[in-house]
Amino acid sequence: MNHTFLLEIGLEEMPAKIIEPSVEQLKNNVESFLNEMKLSFESIKLFSTPRRLALMIEGLAEIQPDDVQMVKGPAKKIAQDAEGNWSKAAVGFTKGQGASTDDIVFKEVKGVEYIFIEKFTKGKKAVEVLPGIVECIISMNFPVSMKWSTHSYRFIRPIHWVVAMLDQEIVPLEVFNVRSGSTTQGHRFLGKEIQLTHASEYEHILEKQNVIADRNKRKSKIVNQITDLCQEKGWKVPLDNEELLNEVTDLVEFPTTFFGSFNEDYLQVPEAALEVSMADHQRYFPVRKQDDTQAFLPYFIAVRNGSEEQIETVIKGNEKVLAARLADAKFFYLEDQKSSIDACVDKLKRVSFHEKLGSLYDKQERVSVIAQILANEFDLSKQEKDALNRASEIFKFDLVTNTVIEFTKLQGKIGAILAKEKGEKELVGDAISEQYLPSSATSELPSTTVGTVLSLADKLDTLIMFFAIGQVPTGSNDPFALRRQAMGIVRIIENSGRHFSLKNLMNQIEESLNINVELKAGVAQNQTLVLQFIKDRIDQQMQISNESGGIPFDIRQAVLKADQDDIVFTFDAALTLNKYKDTADYKATIESLTRVSNLADKASEEILVNEELFEKDSEKDLYLSVKQTENIFNNTIDSNKRYQALKELSPIIDTFFEENMVMADDEKIKKNRLAMLKSINDLLMTFADLSQLLIK
């Protein structure tokens, strides 16, 4: 007979962004617990609101299965003497297992006989096992936790009630001095205390008390309400902001959607500022026209945690709050229009970037130098170079504007708007707006070439300079978000398709930067660390970027340990190896090439291959084929063509090994053959370290 178990943790209101990961964490903990306890179940359904984390286990087994284990003891020669008498070791073992020597059986393990006891454990009933589930709760981790009253324990918020029911029966347990029961709470204002009679009625009975406990149902209700409202009004449905929708879903227990309005005069404020004021500060959905312009309208959509009752009062209150926020945005923006860009840039001289790295103005100057170096790698046109020069001279100016100081999320966006308003070219403004992209491992990349170069230069400066002063991330500690900066560098270069040596680029940066001697020394000393740090991010990106589910570990290691640091080629080489790894000739090709690598390590000195020392045609054939392969490598960066060239070289290598003894008695012959193998390996290492590959 299968059962239903309900677990609910009732708390003070939790932060919206914590709720979904927390209930998922609870589920994972409970799932592990049930598997460990060998208590089978069919499914786990999750429930969550700002005031509760809950789950319902359906199809839960009534009892654990009986467990029979063969417990291994000492070897027979230790357990018995020559006359067959049991030793103290044997007697002690059996007592420890709650058995006697009569229960001993012998079994052979790897040619040695041991004594065993068959241990039978009767399965416990679910109601006896489930109190242990309390550990799944108290072991939960949160970004921020709190203490309350005089207690020493910590949790995301104070716990007020716990429901633990197996069908109709209360499962006795205690979480932080709160005992479990069958009583839950309805909506804080629209519901009341509820006495559950059966675990399975949880969702239905809460809904009667104005709590939609199923998060997906609550989210769907919000989506439907907003969609219906927009269709009625002829507005564009503003549900493209998934982050806002999820946050609103986790802010309410019973959603009711409404709309309000604001003065049209505020529409002269940039849309970015309007959107931040509404979405980020007030959790409102901005309203746009449904036509091609998708222009802002003087309305907003909000979601109330309650019913339609007194909704007009709620609307007026929200309109009043938003009006104050928009008035601030308008005031700051109009004030910023009065200042020139040059005046703002001058202010950057008095704003510290870091005490050891100077001001934001100093950072701008460094980025300007790096940008000019990158301009050549990216083949910018004269028009683009001019735009890059100007953008790199001013791109941080908006950080001292009133609007960005008040609405920090608008950095870059306000800079672009103000720059264009003050007569800067479109390319300059676009680059300023894209300087912070990408903001995460999956977010959008800069769309313009000038913006791409500016963003890359900015991130390179941040990474190189913080490493130069010893601010290297350790463990989870990364106060300057250098991992994100490095990932941005990797994604930008990969997306650009530009082939260049990262090490050569860093050498140029080191030589070109006008910085003090100590900093320059720090840049030089930490170059290897920076390169490895970026390679680690390449490794991460490879794990998530391939459509088939990521590049396998051995292929990632092979390309990352190659003697080249061209990011685009590294990705291409990985994709090429991944494409061919399941083909019929892959194994033979890699084995041949790996055999070369293994022997090439024995070449003790750098010498040129001497054709006059060849004894057989197979040596000459391999030598000529290697020259042809080198020519292909020198004339193409295409990883697919390079792999094909190596594949064609493979049978010629096999013939060479069949007909020649590399470690010949004649020292000159041996060194000559090793030198040829080393030349092949040097070529291979510009593609990948094939010794890292696993061959099936």
C-alpha positions as CSV (number, residue, x, y, z in Angstrom):
1,M,0.0,0.0,0.0
2,N,1.4,3.4,-1.0
3,H,1.0,6.6,1.0
4,T,1.2,10.4,0.8
5,F,3.6,12.4,2.9
6,L,3.4,16.2,3.4
7,L,6.1,18.3,4.7
8,E,5.6,22.1,5.1
9,I,7.9,24.6,6.7
10,G,6.1,27.8,7.6
11,L,8.3,31.0,7.9
12,E,8.4,34.7,7.9
13,E,8.3,36.1,4.3
14,M,11.4,35.0,2.5
15,P,13.3,37.0,-0.2
16,A,11.7,36.2,-3.6
17,K,14.9,35.1,-5.3
18,I,15.7,32.6,-2.5
19,I,12.5,30.7,-2.7
20,E,12.8,28.6,-5.8
21,P,16.4,27.4,-5.2
22,S,15.5,26.7,-1.6
23,V,12.6,24.4,-2.3
24,E,14.6,22.7,-5.0
25,Q,17.4,22.2,-2.4
26,L,14.9,20.8,0.1
27,K,13.6,18.3,-2.6
28,N,17.1,17.2,-3.4
29,N,17.9,16.6,0.3
30,V,14.7,14.7,0.8
31,E,15.2,12.6,-2.3
32,S,18.7,11.6,-1.1
33,F,17.3,10.8,2.4
34,L,14.6,8.5,1.0
35,N,17.1,6.7,-1.3
36,E,19.5,6.3,1.5
37,M,16.7,4.9,3.7
38,K,15.6,2.7,0.8
39,L,12.1,4.0,1.1
40,S,10.7,4.0,-2.4
41,F,8.3,6.6,-3.7
42,E,6.7,7.6,-7.0
43,S,7.0,11.4,-7.2
44,I,7.7,14.5,-5.2
45,K,5.6,17.6,-5.8
46,L,6.9,21.0,-4.7
47,F,4.9,23.9,-3.2
48,S,6.3,27.4,-2.3
49,T,5.1,30.8,-1.4
50,P,6.8,33.7,0.4
51,R,5.7,32.1,3.7
52,R,6.2,28.4,3.1
53,L,8.5,25.7,1.6
54,A,6.6,22.5,1.1
55,L,6.7,19.2,-0.7
56,M,4.3,16.2,-1.1
57,I,5.7,12.7,-1.6
58,E,3.2,10.6,-3.4
59,G,3.3,6.8,-3.8
60,L,5.5,6.4,-0.7
61,A,6.2,2.8,0.4
62,E,4.6,1.7,3.7
63,I,7.8,0.0,4.9
64,Q,11.5,-0.4,4.0
65,P,12.4,-3.6,2.3
66,D,14.1,-6.2,4.6
67,D,17.9,-6.0,4.2
68,V,20.1,-9.1,4.0
69,Q,23.9,-8.4,3.9
70,M,26.9,-10.7,4.0
71,V,29.3,-9.1,6.5
72,K,32.9,-9.9,6.0
73,G,35.1,-10.9,8.9
74,P,38.8,-11.9,9.3
75,A,40.5,-14.5,7.1
76,K,39.9,-18.1,7.9
77,K,43.5,-18.6,9.0
78,I,43.0,-15.9,11.6
79,A,39.5,-17.0,12.6
80,Q,40.5,-20.7,13.3
81,D,43.5,-22.4,14.7
82,A,45.0,-25.6,13.3
83,E,42.5,-27.8,15.3
84,G,39.5,-25.8,14.0
85,N,38.8,-23.9,17.2
86,W,37.4,-20.4,16.8
87,S,39.8,-17.6,17.7
88,K,39.1,-14.5,19.8
89,A,39.0,-12.5,16.6
90,A,36.2,-14.8,15.2
91,V,34.2,-14.7,18.5
92,G,34.5,-11.0,18.8
93,F,33.4,-10.5,15.2
94,T,30.3,-12.5,15.6
95,K,29.3,-10.8,18.8
96,G,29.7,-7.4,17.1
97,Q,27.2,-8.5,14.5
98,G,24.7,-9.9,17.1
99,A,25.4,-13.5,16.0
100,S,27.3,-16.5,17.2
101,T,30.0,-18.7,15.7
102,D,27.2,-21.1,14.6
103,D,26.2,-18.5,12.1
104,I,29.6,-18.3,10.4
105,V,30.0,-19.3,6.7
106,F,33.2,-19.3,4.6
107,K,33.6,-17.6,1.3
108,E,36.6,-17.2,-1.0
109,V,37.7,-13.6,-1.9
110,K,40.5,-13.3,-4.4
111,G,41.9,-16.8,-3.5
112,V,41.7,-16.2,0.2
113,E,39.0,-17.7,2.5
114,Y,37.2,-15.4,4.9
115,I,34.5,-15.8,7.5
116,F,31.1,-14.1,6.9
117,I,27.9,-13.5,8.8
118,E,24.6,-13.2,7.1
119,K,23.0,-10.1,8.7
120,F,19.3,-9.7,8.4
121,T,17.7,-6.3,9.1
122,K,13.9,-6.0,9.1
123,G,12.6,-3.0,7.3
124,K,11.1,-0.1,9.4
125,K,7.8,1.4,8.7
126,A,7.8,4.8,6.9
127,V,6.4,6.5,10.0
128,E,9.4,5.4,12.0
129,V,11.9,6.5,9.3
130,L,10.4,9.9,8.4
131,P,11.3,11.8,11.6
132,G,14.9,11.6,10.3
133,I,13.8,14.0,7.5
134,V,14.4,16.9,9.9
135,E,18.1,16.7,9.0
136,C,17.1,17.6,5.4
137,I,15.8,20.9,6.7
138,I,18.4,21.9,9.2
139,S,21.2,21.1,6.8
140,M,19.9,23.6,4.1
141,N,22.3,26.3,3.0
142,F,21.4,29.9,2.0
143,P,23.3,32.9,0.7
144,V,22.3,34.7,3.8
145,S,20.8,33.3,7.0
146,M,19.6,34.7,10.3
147,K,19.3,34.0,14.0
148,W,16.2,34.9,16.0
149,S,15.3,35.2,19.7
150,T,18.0,33.7,21.9
151,H,18.6,30.7,19.7
152,S,22.0,29.8,18.3
153,Y,20.7,28.1,15.1
154,R,20.4,29.9,11.8
155,F,17.9,29.7,8.8
156,I,16.7,31.8,6.0
157,R,13.9,33.2,8.2
158,P,12.3,32.3,11.5
159,I,10.2,29.1,11.4
160,H,6.7,29.5,12.8
161,W,5.1,26.2,12.1
162,V,5.9,22.7,10.6
163,V,3.4,20.3,9.1
164,A,4.5,16.7,8.8
165,M,1.7,14.2,7.9
166,L,1.7,10.7,6.5
167,D,-1.8,10.4,5.2
168,Q,-3.9,11.3,8.3
169,E,-1.2,10.7,10.8
170,I,1.1,13.4,12.2
171,V,4.8,12.4,11.9
172,P,6.4,13.6,15.2
173,L,9.5,15.7,14.6
174,E,11.0,19.0,15.8
175,V,12.8,21.7,13.8
176,F,14.5,24.4,15.8
177,N,12.2,23.9,18.8
178,V,9.1,23.9,16.6
179,R,7.1,20.7,16.8
180,S,5.3,19.3,13.8
181,G,1.6,19.2,13.6
182,S,-1.3,19.2,11.1
183,T,-2.0,23.0,11.3
184,T,-1.1,25.3,8.4
185,Q,-1.8,28.9,7.8
186,G,-3.9,30.5,5.0
187,H,-3.2,33.9,3.4
188,R,-1.8,36.4,6.0
189,F,-4.8,38.8,5.5
190,L,-7.4,36.8,3.5
191,G,-7.1,33.4,5.1
192,K,-7.1,31.7,8.5
193,E,-5.5,28.8,10.3
194,I,-6.4,25.4,8.8
195,Q,-6.5,22.0,10.4
196,L,-5.6,19.4,7.8
197,T,-7.2,16.0,8.1
198,H,-5.2,14.3,5.3
199,A,-1.9,15.2,3.6
200,S,-3.4,15.0,0.1
201,E,-5.9,17.8,0.7
202,Y,-3.1,20.4,1.3
203,E,-3.2,22.2,-2.0
204,H,-7.0,22.3,-2.4
205,I,-7.7,23.5,1.2
206,L,-5.0,26.2,1.0
207,E,-6.6,27.5,-2.2
208,K,-9.8,28.0,-0.3
209,Q,-7.9,30.2,2.1
210,N,-6.5,32.3,-0.8
211,V,-3.1,30.7,-1.1
212,I,-2.0,29.2,-4.4
213,A,0.8,27.0,-3.2
214,D,1.7,25.5,-6.6
215,R,4.3,28.0,-7.9
216,N,3.6,27.1,-11.6
217,K,-0.1,27.6,-11.2
218,R,0.5,31.0,-9.5
219,K,2.8,32.0,-12.3
220,S,0.3,30.9,-15.0
221,K,-2.4,32.9,-13.2
222,I,-0.2,36.0,-13.3
223,V,0.6,35.4,-17.0
224,N,-3.0,35.0,-17.9
225,Q,-4.2,38.0,-16.0
226,I,-1.5,40.3,-17.6
227,T,-2.2,38.8,-21.0
228,D,-6.0,39.4,-20.7
229,L,-5.5,42.9,-19.5
230,C,-3.1,43.8,-22.3
231,Q,-5.4,42.3,-24.9
232,E,-8.3,44.3,-23.5
233,K,-6.3,47.6,-23.6
234,G,-4.5,46.9,-26.9
235,W,-1.0,47.0,-25.2
236,K,2.0,44.8,-25.9
237,V,2.2,41.9,-23.5
238,P,5.2,42.8,-21.2
239,L,6.2,39.3,-20.3
240,D,9.6,39.2,-22.0
241,N,11.3,40.0,-18.7
242,E,11.4,36.5,-17.3
243,E,13.4,37.5,-14.2
244,L,10.8,40.1,-13.2
245,L,7.9,37.6,-13.8
246,N,9.7,35.0,-11.6
247,E,10.3,37.5,-8.8
248,V,6.7,38.7,-8.8
249,T,5.5,35.1,-8.7
250,D,7.5,34.6,-5.5
251,L,6.4,37.8,-3.9
252,V,2.7,36.8,-3.7
253,E,0.5,34.0,-2.4
254,F,-2.7,35.1,-4.1
255,P,-2.0,37.3,-7.2
256,T,-4.3,40.0,-8.5
257,T,-3.1,42.0,-11.4
258,F,-4.0,45.7,-11.9
259,F,-2.8,48.7,-13.8
260,G,-2.0,52.3,-12.9
261,S,-0.9,55.4,-14.8
262,F,1.6,58.2,-14.4
263,N,2.1,61.7,-15.9
264,E,3.0,61.7,-19.6
265,D,5.7,64.3,-18.9
266,Y,7.8,61.5,-17.5
267,L,8.0,59.9,-20.9
268,Q,10.8,62.4,-21.8
269,V,13.0,60.4,-19.4
270,P,15.0,57.8,-21.3
271,E,13.1,54.5,-21.5
272,A,16.0,52.7,-19.8
273,A,15.5,54.9,-16.7
274,L,11.7,54.4,-16.8
275,E,12.1,50.6,-17.0
276,V,14.6,50.5,-14.1
277,S,12.3,52.7,-12.0
278,M,9.3,50.4,-12.7
279,A,10.8,46.9,-13.0
280,D,13.8,47.0,-10.7
281,H,12.6,49.4,-8.0
282,Q,8.9,48.7,-7.9
283,R,8.5,45.3,-9.6
284,Y,6.0,46.8,-12.1
285,F,5.7,45.7,-15.7
286,P,6.2,48.7,-18.1
287,V,3.6,49.2,-20.8
288,R,4.4,49.7,-24.5
289,K,2.4,50.2,-27.6
290,Q,1.6,47.1,-29.6
291,D,2.7,48.7,-32.9
292,D,6.1,48.7,-34.6
293,T,7.4,51.5,-32.4
294,Q,6.7,49.7,-29.2
295,A,6.9,53.1,-27.5
296,F,6.4,53.5,-23.8
297,L,2.9,54.4,-22.6
298,P,2.2,56.3,-19.3
299,Y,0.9,53.1,-17.6
300,F,2.3,50.2,-15.6
301,I,1.0,46.8,-14.6
302,A,1.5,45.5,-11.1
303,V,0.6,42.3,-9.1
304,R,-1.0,42.6,-5.7
305,N,-0.7,39.9,-3.0
306,G,-4.5,39.9,-2.4
307,S,-7.9,40.1,-3.9
308,E,-9.8,42.8,-5.8
309,E,-11.0,44.3,-2.5
310,Q,-10.1,48.0,-2.1
311,I,-8.1,47.8,-5.4
312,E,-8.7,51.5,-6.2
313,T,-6.9,52.5,-3.0
314,V,-4.1,50.1,-3.9
315,I,-3.7,51.6,-7.4
316,K,-3.6,55.1,-6.0
317,G,-0.9,54.2,-3.5
318,N,1.2,52.5,-6.2
319,E,0.8,55.5,-8.5
320,K,2.0,57.8,-5.8
321,V,5.1,55.8,-5.0
322,L,6.0,55.5,-8.7
323,A,5.4,59.2,-9.3
324,A,8.0,60.0,-6.7
325,R,10.5,57.6,-8.2
326,L,9.9,59.0,-11.8
327,A,10.2,62.5,-10.5
328,D,13.7,61.7,-9.2
329,A,14.7,60.0,-12.5
330,K,13.5,63.1,-14.4
331,F,15.3,65.5,-12.2
332,F,18.6,63.6,-12.3
333,Y,18.4,63.2,-16.0
334,L,17.7,66.9,-16.7
335,E,20.5,67.9,-14.3
336,D,22.9,65.5,-16.2
337,Q,22.0,67.1,-19.5
338,K,23.5,70.4,-18.2
339,S,27.0,68.9,-17.7
340,S,29.4,68.4,-20.6
341,I,31.0,65.0,-21.3
342,D,34.5,66.6,-20.8
343,A,33.4,67.9,-17.3
344,C,32.3,64.4,-16.4
345,V,35.5,62.9,-17.7
346,D,37.5,65.4,-15.6
347,K,35.5,64.3,-12.5
348,L,36.8,60.7,-13.1
349,K,40.2,61.8,-12.0
350,R,38.8,62.2,-8.5
351,V,37.0,58.8,-8.4
352,S,39.1,55.9,-7.3
353,F,39.1,52.7,-9.3
354,H,41.4,51.0,-6.8
355,E,43.9,52.4,-4.4
356,K,46.8,50.6,-6.1
357,L,45.4,51.1,-9.7
358,G,44.6,54.8,-9.6
359,S,41.4,56.6,-10.7
360,L,38.7,55.7,-13.2
361,Y,40.4,58.3,-15.4
362,D,43.6,56.2,-15.2
363,K,41.7,53.1,-16.1
364,Q,40.2,54.9,-19.1
365,E,43.7,55.8,-20.3
366,R,44.9,52.2,-20.0
367,V,41.9,50.9,-21.8
368,S,42.5,53.4,-24.6
369,V,46.0,51.9,-25.2
370,I,44.7,48.3,-25.1
371,A,41.9,49.2,-27.5
372,Q,44.3,50.6,-30.1
373,I,46.3,47.3,-29.9
374,L,43.1,45.3,-30.4
375,A,42.0,47.5,-33.2
376,N,44.7,46.0,-35.4
377,E,43.7,42.4,-34.4
378,F,40.1,43.1,-35.4
379,D,40.9,44.9,-38.7
380,L,38.9,48.0,-37.8
381,S,38.2,50.5,-40.6
382,K,39.4,54.1,-40.2
383,Q,35.9,55.2,-39.3
384,E,35.7,52.4,-36.6
385,K,39.2,53.3,-35.3
386,D,38.2,56.9,-34.9
387,A,35.0,55.9,-33.1
388,L,37.0,53.6,-30.8
389,N,39.5,56.3,-30.0
390,R,36.7,58.7,-29.0
391,A,34.7,56.0,-27.1
392,S,37.8,54.9,-25.1
393,E,38.5,58.5,-24.1
394,I,35.1,59.0,-22.5
395,F,33.3,55.6,-22.0
396,K,33.2,55.8,-18.2
397,F,32.0,59.3,-17.9
398,D,28.4,58.4,-17.0
399,L,29.6,56.8,-13.7
400,V,29.7,60.4,-12.2
401,T,26.2,61.4,-13.5
402,N,23.4,61.8,-11.1
403,T,21.2,59.3,-13.0
404,V,23.8,56.4,-12.7
405,I,24.6,57.2,-9.1
406,E,20.9,56.8,-8.3
407,F,20.2,54.0,-10.8
408,T,23.4,52.0,-11.0
409,K,22.0,49.5,-13.3
410,L,21.9,52.2,-16.0
411,Q,25.7,52.5,-16.3
412,G,26.6,52.4,-20.0
413,K,23.0,52.9,-21.1
414,I,22.8,56.5,-19.8
415,G,26.3,57.2,-21.1
416,A,25.2,56.1,-24.6
417,I,22.0,58.2,-24.5
418,L,23.8,61.4,-23.2
419,A,26.7,60.9,-25.6
420,K,24.4,60.8,-28.6
421,E,22.4,63.8,-27.3
422,K,25.6,65.8,-27.1
423,G,26.6,65.1,-30.7
424,E,28.8,62.0,-30.4
425,K,28.6,59.6,-33.3
426,E,26.3,56.6,-33.3
427,L,29.2,54.2,-33.2
428,V,30.6,55.9,-30.1
429,G,27.3,55.8,-28.3
430,D,26.7,52.1,-29.2
431,A,30.2,51.2,-28.0
432,I,29.6,52.9,-24.6
433,S,26.3,51.1,-24.2
434,E,28.0,47.7,-24.9
435,Q,31.1,48.1,-22.7
436,Y,29.7,45.9,-19.9
437,L,28.5,43.0,-22.2
438,P,28.4,40.1,-21.6
439,S,27.3,40.5,-18.0
440,S,27.2,36.7,-17.4
441,A,28.2,33.4,-18.9
442,T,25.0,33.3,-21.0
443,S,24.0,36.9,-21.6
444,E,24.1,38.8,-24.8
445,L,27.4,39.9,-26.4
446,P,28.3,43.2,-28.0
447,S,26.7,43.5,-31.4
448,T,29.0,46.2,-32.9
449,T,32.7,45.8,-33.7
450,V,33.7,49.0,-31.9
451,G,31.6,47.9,-28.8
452,T,33.2,44.4,-29.0
453,V,36.8,45.9,-28.9
454,L,36.0,48.4,-26.2
455,S,34.4,45.7,-24.0
456,L,37.3,43.4,-24.5
457,A,39.9,46.1,-23.8
458,D,38.0,47.0,-20.6
459,K,37.9,43.4,-19.3
460,L,41.5,42.7,-20.2
461,D,42.6,45.8,-18.3
462,T,40.6,44.8,-15.2
463,L,41.9,41.2,-15.3
464,I,45.6,42.0,-16.0
465,M,45.8,44.9,-13.5
466,F,44.1,43.1,-10.6
467,F,46.4,40.1,-11.1
468,A,49.4,42.5,-11.2
469,I,48.6,43.7,-7.7
470,G,48.1,40.2,-6.4
471,Q,44.2,40.2,-6.3
472,V,43.9,36.6,-7.6
473,P,40.6,34.9,-6.9
474,T,40.9,32.0,-4.5
475,G,38.1,29.5,-3.8
476,S,34.7,31.2,-3.9
477,N,36.3,34.6,-3.1
478,D,36.2,36.8,-6.1
479,P,35.3,40.4,-4.9
480,F,36.2,42.0,-8.2
481,A,34.3,39.5,-10.4
482,L,37.4,38.5,-12.3
483,R,36.0,35.1,-13.2
484,R,33.1,36.9,-14.9
485,Q,35.5,39.3,-16.7
486,A,37.6,36.4,-17.9
487,M,34.6,34.5,-19.1
488,G,33.5,37.7,-21.0
489,I,36.9,37.8,-22.7
490,V,36.6,34.2,-23.8
491,R,33.1,34.5,-25.1
492,I,33.8,37.8,-27.0
493,I,36.9,36.4,-28.7
494,E,35.3,33.1,-29.5
495,N,32.3,34.8,-31.0
496,S,34.5,37.2,-33.0
497,G,36.2,34.4,-34.8
498,R,39.5,36.4,-34.7
499,H,42.7,34.3,-34.6
500,F,45.5,35.8,-32.5
501,S,47.9,34.7,-29.8
502,L,46.7,35.8,-26.4
503,K,50.3,35.7,-25.0
504,N,51.5,38.0,-27.8
505,L,48.6,40.3,-27.1
506,M,49.5,40.5,-23.4
507,N,53.2,41.2,-24.3
508,Q,52.1,44.1,-26.4
509,I,49.9,45.4,-23.6
510,E,52.7,45.1,-21.1
511,E,55.1,47.0,-23.4
512,S,52.6,49.7,-24.4
513,L,51.0,50.6,-21.0
514,N,52.3,53.8,-19.4
515,I,52.3,52.6,-15.8
516,N,54.8,52.7,-12.9
517,V,57.7,50.3,-12.7
518,E,56.1,48.2,-9.9
519,L,52.8,47.7,-11.8
520,K,54.7,46.8,-15.0
521,A,56.7,44.2,-13.1
522,G,53.5,42.8,-11.6
523,V,51.9,42.6,-15.1
524,A,55.0,40.7,-16.4
525,Q,55.3,38.4,-13.4
526,N,51.6,37.4,-13.4
527,Q,51.2,36.8,-17.2
528,T,51.3,33.0,-16.9
529,L,48.7,33.1,-14.1
530,V,46.4,35.3,-16.2
531,L,46.7,33.0,-19.2
532,Q,45.9,29.9,-17.1
533,F,43.0,31.8,-15.5
534,I,41.6,32.5,-19.0
535,K,42.2,28.9,-20.0
536,D,40.2,27.7,-17.0
537,R,37.3,29.8,-18.3
538,I,37.7,28.3,-21.8
539,D,37.4,24.9,-20.1
540,Q,34.1,26.0,-18.5
541,Q,32.8,27.5,-21.7
542,M,33.5,24.3,-23.6
543,Q,31.4,22.4,-21.1
544,I,28.3,24.4,-21.8
545,S,28.8,25.7,-25.4
546,N,28.5,22.5,-27.4
547,E,24.9,21.6,-28.5
548,S,25.5,17.9,-27.9
549,G,26.0,18.6,-24.2
550,G,29.6,19.9,-23.8
551,I,33.0,18.8,-25.0
552,P,34.3,15.7,-23.2
553,F,37.0,16.1,-20.5
554,D,39.8,14.4,-22.4
555,I,39.3,16.5,-25.5
556,R,39.2,19.7,-23.5
557,Q,42.5,18.8,-21.8
558,A,44.1,17.9,-25.1
559,V,43.4,21.3,-26.7
560,L,44.1,23.3,-23.6
561,K,47.5,21.8,-23.1
562,A,48.5,22.4,-26.7
563,D,51.5,24.8,-27.5
564,Q,49.3,27.6,-28.7
565,D,47.0,30.2,-27.2
566,D,44.6,31.1,-30.0
567,I,41.2,31.0,-28.3
568,V,39.2,30.6,-31.5
569,F,41.5,27.8,-32.7
570,T,41.3,26.1,-29.3
571,F,37.5,25.9,-29.6
572,D,37.6,24.8,-33.3
573,A,40.2,22.1,-32.5
574,A,38.0,20.8,-29.6
575,L,34.9,20.7,-31.9
576,T,36.8,18.9,-34.6
577,L,38.1,16.2,-32.3
578,N,34.6,15.9,-30.8
579,K,33.2,15.5,-34.3
580,Y,35.6,12.7,-35.3
581,K,35.9,10.8,-32.0
582,D,33.2,8.3,-33.0
583,T,34.4,7.7,-36.6
584,A,36.0,4.4,-37.6
585,D,39.5,5.7,-38.2
586,Y,39.8,8.0,-35.1
587,K,41.3,5.3,-32.8
588,A,44.0,4.3,-35.3
589,T,44.9,7.9,-36.1
590,I,45.2,9.0,-32.5
591,E,47.2,5.8,-31.5
592,S,49.7,6.4,-34.3
593,L,50.2,10.0,-33.4
594,T,50.3,9.3,-29.7
595,R,53.1,6.7,-30.4
596,V,55.1,9.5,-32.0
597,S,54.5,11.8,-29.0
598,N,55.7,9.1,-26.5
599,L,58.9,8.5,-28.4
600,A,59.6,12.2,-29.2
601,D,60.1,12.8,-25.5
602,K,63.3,10.7,-25.8
603,A,64.9,13.2,-28.2
604,S,67.6,14.7,-25.9
605,E,68.7,17.6,-28.2
606,E,67.5,19.9,-30.9
607,I,69.0,18.7,-34.2
608,L,67.9,19.1,-37.8
609,V,66.8,15.9,-39.6
610,N,69.6,14.7,-42.0
611,E,68.1,13.0,-45.1
612,E,71.4,11.4,-45.9
613,L,71.1,9.2,-42.8
614,F,67.8,7.6,-44.0
615,E,68.2,3.9,-44.5
616,K,64.8,2.9,-45.9
617,D,62.2,4.4,-48.2
618,S,59.7,4.5,-45.3
619,E,61.9,7.1,-43.6
620,K,62.0,9.3,-46.7
621,D,58.2,8.9,-47.2
622,L,57.5,10.0,-43.7
623,Y,59.9,12.9,-44.0
624,L,58.3,14.2,-47.2
625,S,54.8,13.7,-45.8
626,V,55.7,15.6,-42.7
627,K,56.9,18.5,-44.9
628,Q,53.6,18.5,-46.7
629,T,51.7,18.4,-43.4
630,E,53.8,21.3,-42.1
631,N,52.9,23.2,-45.3
632,I,49.2,22.6,-44.7
633,F,49.5,23.8,-41.1
634,N,51.4,26.9,-42.2
635,N,48.8,27.8,-44.8
636,T,45.5,27.1,-43.0
637,I,44.1,27.7,-39.6
638,D,41.2,25.4,-40.4
639,S,41.2,22.8,-37.7
640,N,39.2,20.3,-39.8
641,K,41.8,20.5,-42.6
642,R,44.6,20.1,-40.1
643,Y,43.0,17.0,-38.6
644,Q,42.5,15.5,-42.1
645,A,46.2,16.1,-42.8
646,L,47.2,14.3,-39.6
647,K,44.9,11.5,-40.4
648,E,46.5,11.0,-43.8
649,L,49.9,11.0,-42.0
650,S,48.8,8.2,-39.7
651,P,49.3,5.2,-42.0
652,I,52.7,6.5,-43.2
653,I,53.8,6.7,-39.5
654,D,52.6,3.1,-39.0
655,T,54.7,1.9,-41.9
656,F,57.7,3.8,-40.6
657,F,57.4,2.1,-37.2
658,E,56.9,-1.4,-38.8
659,E,60.1,-1.1,-40.9
660,N,62.4,0.9,-38.6
661,M,63.8,0.5,-35.1
662,V,63.8,4.1,-33.7
663,M,66.2,3.3,-30.9
664,A,68.8,1.9,-33.3
665,D,72.3,0.9,-32.1
666,D,73.9,3.5,-34.4
667,E,73.7,6.7,-32.3
668,K,73.5,9.0,-35.3
669,I,70.6,7.0,-36.9
670,K,68.8,6.9,-33.6
671,K,69.1,10.7,-33.0
672,N,68.0,11.4,-36.6
673,R,64.9,9.3,-36.3
674,L,64.1,10.8,-32.9
675,A,64.6,14.3,-34.4
676,M,62.0,13.5,-37.1
677,L,59.5,12.2,-34.5
678,K,60.1,15.4,-32.5
679,S,59.4,17.5,-35.5
680,I,56.1,15.7,-35.9
681,N,55.3,16.1,-32.2
682,D,56.0,19.8,-32.4
683,L,53.5,20.0,-35.2
684,L,51.0,18.0,-33.3
685,M,51.3,20.2,-30.2
686,T,50.2,23.2,-32.2
687,F,46.9,21.3,-32.7
688,A,46.5,19.4,-29.4
689,D,48.3,17.3,-26.8
690,L,47.0,14.0,-28.2
691,S,48.4,12.0,-25.2
692,Q,45.5,13.4,-23.2
693,L,42.9,11.6,-25.4
694,L,41.1,8.5,-24.2
695,I,40.8,5.9,-27.0
696,K,37.9,3.4,-26.7
